[in-house]
């Protein structure tokens, strides 16, 4: 499991960019939320996180089904799913092992969402944000300072909650190979994770 250590991220405009491979496995240290990549390699009991809400996006592999009595959650490539971290899930892989991007937050304290990037998106300030490039490069532009960053494949950009707003878009590269040009629609260029403090109703 690879976790993004936001407390170590220091860069102009609150942004930091690092290769995915540079993130070492780390224990959970902030207590309220966690963003990670995790492998599921076999069927069986699924990790449980009491008091947590989980959001997952399959980024490699065919997917996995989670069962807890009458409740079922299908984690499919390209489609984020939210589910209860309290439940005792049983995992059934669809066709071999998978890799999934996870966001976990303490229920009532934070909210999390994962958005597959297929077009330009605006990310406002005031929330913790992470961008993971999955297929090809993406372009990140800060809104106030006008800084442009190229995120190569398998790189991570992190932005603290007090960092400035930015836009993220896929870097489209023309190709003469039709087989490569018509990639499956469920495969996004990148994934955006947003963590926000929960608001009181």
Order of alpha helices (4+ residues) and beta strands (2+ residues): beta-beta-beta-beta-beta-beta-beta-beta-beta-beta-beta-beta-beta-beta-beta-beta-beta-alpha-beta
